[in-house]
């Protein structure tokens, strides 16, 4: 699946990531002025259990349920 990746800073110099299907806007419930584009149109396998690089668990399930996938608070990634 092609997705656009956004990130925002968290405490301790770490980042949360948000993935949305390529070209789709960030859904309203996830809109936050802190999100900054990191990558556009990258191919990631939504069938994987997690996307380690972005700290996102169960991306396919999240994308299907919410229209986006987001980093768990305990999985934020270092800068």
N, C-alpha and C positions, 0 to 999 in steps of 0.2 A: 504494500500500500504506500502511495506517495503521501507524505505528510509535511507540514510546515512546523518547525520547532521554535518555541519562544522560551525565554528564561527570565527569571527575576531573582534578585539577590535575597538571601536569607541571612540570619545571624551566623556569625562565625566564618564569614567568607565563603559560604556555600550557596548553591543555587537550586531553585525548583525549576522544573521544566514542564511545558505544556505542549502537547501535540494535537494538531487539528488536521483533518484531511486537506490536502493541497488546495490552496485557493479559497478555502472557507474562512469566514471571519471567526474570531474567538467568540464562542457562545456568550450570551449576555451574563449568565450566572458566573462566568469565569473572567469577565472583563475586569481588568485591573491596569491602571496606568503604568505600573511597574514592569509589565511584560515587554520585552525587547526581542525583536526577531533575531534568531540565531542561525537558522538554516531553512531554506525553502525547497520544497519538492524533492525531499530525500526519500529513498526507498527503504522502508523498514518492514519486517515481517510481523504483522499483527497477530499471527498465530503463536508467536513465542510467549513464554510465561512472563518474561520481563525484558525491558530494554535497559541493560546495565548502564550504558553511557549516560542515560537521562534519569536513572532512578525510577523508572516507570514500571509498575507491576501490573500484569494482566491487561496490556494495552488494548487487545481486541475487545475484551469485555467492556472496558471503559469507553472505548470509541462507540461501541454499539449502544450502550445504555445512555451515555451523556453527550455523545457527539464530539468528545475530546478525551484525552488521556493526560493525567497529571501525576507528578512525582508525589509519593507518600512523604509526609513530613519527616519520617525517620530514614528516608532514602535520599535526602538532598545530596548533591554532588559537590566536590571541592571545586574551587575556582580554577 
